[in-house]
């Protein structure tokens, strides 16, 4: 396919290659510990059920937000919620790991977005999160390009 790196054309580890929704289980990497939680967020993480968000918290622990992705806890075997350019922002797009008290890592974000594990995003943490969330997932783009 023209304009697509050869390693992208050979990606088979990602369930979207077969047209199925992506459960987080395939993207999770327990070696990622670059996004540990502070004490108050750890308490929030422990109270939010998998698939839940800040609305599942007691009122005293909620922070003001109008975004349903605020303090969103992923579920291991359900499709991941849409990643957005504010994926690293606590109030608008923070995703908690479903089984570990931490935020999902940028590697996990990129895997959910169908980027190969070896793909390198360059820049500061907020910029990289924004790039991942603003990108068109490669496998989705491949599906579009194959129809053009």
WOGIDA-V706499 format. One record per residue. NEAR is the number of other ideal C-beta (glycine too) atoms within 10 Angstrom. Layout:
BEGIN
near=[NEAR & NEAR]
END
This chain:
BEGIN
near=[10 & 4 & 7 & 12 & 11 & 7 & 10 & 17 & 10 & 10 & 16 & 7 & 12 & 20 & 17 & 20 & 14 & 8 & 8 & 10 & 9 & 19 & 17 & 23 & 15 & 16 & 23 & 20 & 13 & 9 & 6 & 16 & 10 & 10 & 17 & 11 & 18 & 9 & 7 & 10 & 19 & 14 & 15 & 24 & 18 & 11 & 14 & 20 & 10 & 15 & 14 & 16 & 20 & 22 & 11 & 15 & 17 & 9 & 5 & 5 & 15 & 14 & 13 & 7 & 16 & 7 & 16 & 13 & 20 & 21 & 27 & 19 & 23 & 25 & 17 & 14 & 11 & 15 & 15 & 22 & 19 & 10 & 21 & 18 & 17 & 19 & 27 & 23 & 17 & 16 & 15 & 16 & 23 & 26 & 24 & 25 & 23 & 20 & 15 & 15 & 14 & 19 & 23 & 27 & 18 & 19 & 19 & 23 & 23 & 24 & 24 & 27 & 24 & 24 & 21 & 15 & 11 & 6 & 16 & 7 & 17 & 7 & 10 & 8 & 12 & 13 & 13 & 18 & 25 & 20 & 18 & 25 & 18 & 12 & 17 & 10 & 18 & 21 & 20 & 13 & 15 & 17 & 13 & 10 & 12 & 8 & 5 & 4]
END
